[in-house]
Amino acid sequence: HQTGQFKTSAVTVNIITPLDEKASEKALLIHLLARTNKSYPTLTQMNRRLASLYGATIYPNAVRMGEAQVLTLTLVSIDERFALGNEKVLEECIRLLLDCLFTPDITPDGFKEENMQREKRLLSEKIDSQNDDKIAYAYKRMLEEMCCDEAYCISPLGTKEKIATVSGKDVFEIWKKLLLTCPVQINVTGNFDEKGITAVIEEYFSRLERKESDIIYPRTEFISESYEVKTVREKQKVQQGKLVIGMRAGMTDADDNYFAIKVMCDIFGGGVYSKLFNNVREKMSLCYYCSSRPNALKGIMTIASGIEVENFEKAKNAILEQLEALKAGDISDFEIESAKKSLINGYRELTDSPAGLVSWYLTRSFVLSGLTVPSSL
């Protein structure tokens, strides 16, 4: 995406892999790849190289998109307009990023033990921080219960228990397999020479003997109906209770009635004009916040609320009453117009940041490439 509106350029390498029992190994791998490579085998050397590229930064992540685990390496650097002497900063940054992917700091036995121990500790701390965030924890527990028989319940960061048992050789074998079998999407945002950037990327990928017949495309299972209502309550010492409700959105794929569902969710629990905000929060005072959002890549609608624990039943019933009102067609012109304006504004805001653009293109590529079609097709 060529644009001169930002002072920085961003490159994101997205490795698209099935969300499965190897999630811990793959999450650990992407964090290892972000720290060092063969040319810069220590953190000090890598940081010096990044500093020489005008303070560029590399950071890893592992996220859930449908029933795919997307491993990302993102590099953010200064836009070339601000570099001295017309330096090709972005090309150098992409080479450094791809060196991390293609030539990591490894031994014949796999990834080095000292690097493994460091990243195991950091990844475990990242998982702990998510558990300490009670909103994120409640959402995670909802998915674990609602999708307990589906790959979607697996955390893209893996588990601390599994991470502790992974060896450098285990991660090495995963690395070799991913390079040859996973779809890879590279997003570049900024002011750059497209031909030069494309040539660098092609140079690196030409080293691999990737065959189309070997590529594994993750498929997401869509369940359009719910057959049971499951309620799970956990007691913890918190000042504010968290109520998260997950519902099947009736979708059979990521494009199935998507825009109508998106507008419906926004009327239900989007902004200050929504039914949940005006009724459950403002009129009934049953929650501190209450919102709903759709996840088209899995066909789920989520309602999240902060409540007083003793108001659990009242809040839950009030939320469901607003849903019934919506189903009955109790929708004002103000509500529907406000929701549409808010959603349109959200689309416009996507172009305000490199991260927003990357997220948009990656999500749309999932839909258009068929990566979210039902697993039975």
Secondary structure as GFF3:
##gff-version 3
##sequence-region A 1 377
A	DSSP	beta_strand	8	18	.	.	.	ID=ss1
A	DSSP	alpha_helix	23	35	.	.	.	ID=ss2
A	DSSP	alpha_helix	43	52	.	.	.	ID=ss3
A	DSSP	beta_strand	57	65	.	.	.	ID=ss4
A	DSSP	beta_strand	68	78	.	.	.	ID=ss5
A	DSSP	three_ten_helix	80	82	.	.	.	ID=ss6
A	DSSP	three_ten_helix	84	86	.	.	.	ID=ss7
A	DSSP	alpha_helix	89	102	.	.	.	ID=ss8
A	DSSP	beta_strand	106	107	.	.	.	ID=ss9
A	DSSP	beta_strand	110	111	.	.	.	ID=ss10
A	DSSP	alpha_helix	113	132	.	.	.	ID=ss11
A	DSSP	alpha_helix	134	146	.	.	.	ID=ss12
A	DSSP	three_ten_helix	151	153	.	.	.	ID=ss13
A	DSSP	alpha_helix	160	165	.	.	.	ID=ss14
A	DSSP	alpha_helix	168	181	.	.	.	ID=ss15
A	DSSP	beta_strand	184	189	.	.	.	ID=ss16
A	DSSP	alpha_helix	194	205	.	.	.	ID=ss17
A	DSSP	three_ten_helix	212	214	.	.	.	ID=ss18
A	DSSP	beta_strand	241	248	.	.	.	ID=ss19
A	DSSP	alpha_helix	258	269	.	.	.	ID=ss20
A	DSSP	alpha_helix	275	275	.	.	.	ID=ss21
A	DSSP	pi_helix	276	283	.	.	.	ID=ss22
A	DSSP	beta_strand	289	295	.	.	.	ID=ss23
A	DSSP	beta_strand	300	307	.	.	.	ID=ss24
A	DSSP	three_ten_helix	309	311	.	.	.	ID=ss25
A	DSSP	alpha_helix	312	327	.	.	.	ID=ss26
A	DSSP	alpha_helix	333	349	.	.	.	ID=ss27
A	DSSP	three_ten_helix	350	352	.	.	.	ID=ss28
A	DSSP	alpha_helix	354	368	.	.	.	ID=ss29
###
